[in-house]
Amino acid sequence: MSRRSLFAGAIACAGLVLASAPRGAMAQTSPEATTTRSTSDRGVTIKVTPKSIGTLDSRWEFTVVLDTHSADLNDDLARSATLATDEGRTFKPVSWEGAPPGGHHREGLLAFDVPAPRPGVIELRIARLGEFAPRIFRWQL
């Protein structure tokens, strides 16, 4: 067998391996599912962006940003946040890694165990003291 044939065979095998390899975790999530959602109420703006909610992720993570010019942000997001699915299941966060309560700007990463089976729609709900209803951030997966 010639060197050229061996090289061509190696290239073909590499192509097959790459074609059958799993895509990135976020590639298996709809583009809409990675869009930042935002709400403003009572002088406080909350923005939530899914960071990792793909099928291969071991935890689902959301970047949460809170901004205000009127009062300190004393929310305990590990207690006040809930992830809900379209099947009615709810999950509490397993961690909050970010700015502690207080101040006018907070940012961090809110993590949840991955719901199984994978839902079609998720909602991140953040209940804030003094607000009548939770803030709801919804994504179609």
C-alpha positions in Angstrom: 0.0 0.0 0.0 1.4 3.4 -0.9 1.9 6.3 1.4 -0.7 8.3 -0.4 -3.3 5.5 0.1 -2.4 5.3 3.8 -2.7 9.1 4.2 -6.1 9.2 2.4 -7.4 6.4 4.6 -6.3 8.2 7.7 -8.0 11.4 6.6 -11.2 9.4 5.8 -11.1 7.8 9.3 -10.6 11.1 11.0 -13.5 12.6 9.1 -15.8 9.7 10.3 -14.7 10.1 13.9 -15.3 13.9 13.8 -18.7 13.5 12.1 -19.9 11.0 14.7 -18.6 12.9 17.7 -21.2 14.5 20.0 -21.7 18.2 19.4 -21.1 20.7 22.1 -23.7 20.8 24.9 -25.0 24.2 23.9 -25.3 23.1 20.3 -28.0 20.7 21.4 -30.0 23.7 22.8 -32.1 26.0 20.6 -30.6 29.4 20.0 -33.6 31.0 21.7 -32.6 29.1 24.9 -29.4 31.1 25.3 -31.1 34.6 25.0 -30.8 37.0 27.9 -34.1 37.8 29.6 -34.7 41.0 31.6 -37.3 42.5 33.9 -37.5 45.9 35.6 -39.8 46.6 38.6 -39.7 48.9 41.6 -36.4 50.4 40.4 -34.6 47.0 40.2 -33.5 45.4 36.9 -32.7 41.7 36.8 -31.1 40.1 33.8 -30.7 36.4 33.4 -28.6 34.6 30.8 -28.4 30.8 30.5 -24.7 29.9 30.6 -24.9 26.1 30.4 -28.2 24.3 29.9 -27.2 21.8 27.3 -27.9 18.1 27.3 -24.3 17.3 28.2 -23.9 19.7 31.1 -23.7 18.2 34.6 -25.3 21.3 36.1 -27.5 24.0 34.6 -26.0 27.5 35.2 -27.5 31.0 34.8 -25.7 34.3 35.0 -27.8 36.7 37.1 -27.3 40.4 37.2 -29.2 42.7 39.5 -29.0 46.5 39.2 -30.6 49.4 41.1 -30.0 53.0 42.1 -32.6 53.1 44.9 -31.9 50.5 47.6 -29.5 47.7 48.6 -29.9 44.4 46.9 -30.3 42.1 49.9 -31.8 39.1 48.0 -30.6 35.6 49.0 -30.8 34.1 45.5 -30.0 30.6 46.8 -33.3 30.7 48.7 -35.4 33.0 46.5 -34.9 31.4 43.1 -36.6 28.3 41.7 -36.3 26.5 38.4 -39.6 25.2 37.1 -40.3 22.9 34.1 -43.3 22.7 31.8 -44.2 19.4 33.5 -44.7 21.2 36.8 -41.4 20.1 38.5 -39.5 22.6 40.5 -35.9 22.7 41.7 -34.0 24.9 44.2 -30.5 26.1 43.4 -27.6 24.0 44.4 -25.3 27.0 44.6 -24.9 30.8 44.2 -21.4 31.9 43.3 -21.2 35.7 43.1 -21.6 39.0 44.9 -23.0 38.7 48.5 -26.2 40.5 49.5 -26.0 44.3 49.6 -24.9 47.1 47.3 -26.5 48.4 44.1 -25.0 45.9 41.6 -24.8 42.2 42.0 -23.7 39.5 39.6 -23.2 35.8 39.9 -23.8 32.3 38.8 -26.9 30.4 39.9 -26.6 26.6 39.5 -29.2 23.8 39.5 -29.2 20.1 39.1 -30.2 19.1 35.6 -33.9 18.1 35.3 -34.4 14.6 33.9 -36.1 14.0 31.6 -35.2 17.1 29.7 -38.1 19.6 29.7 -39.3 21.5 26.7 -39.7 24.8 28.6 -38.0 26.1 31.7 -38.7 29.1 33.9 -36.4 30.7 36.4 -38.4 32.4 39.1 -36.9 34.9 41.5 -39.1 36.0 44.4 -38.1 39.4 45.8 -39.2 40.8 49.2 -41.8 43.5 48.8 -42.8 42.3 45.3 -46.3 40.7 44.8 -45.2 38.1 42.3 -41.9 36.4 41.4 -39.9 37.6 38.4 -40.2 35.0 35.7 -37.6 34.3 33.0 -38.8 31.7 30.4 -36.9 29.7 27.8 -38.1 27.2 25.1 -35.5 24.4 24.9 
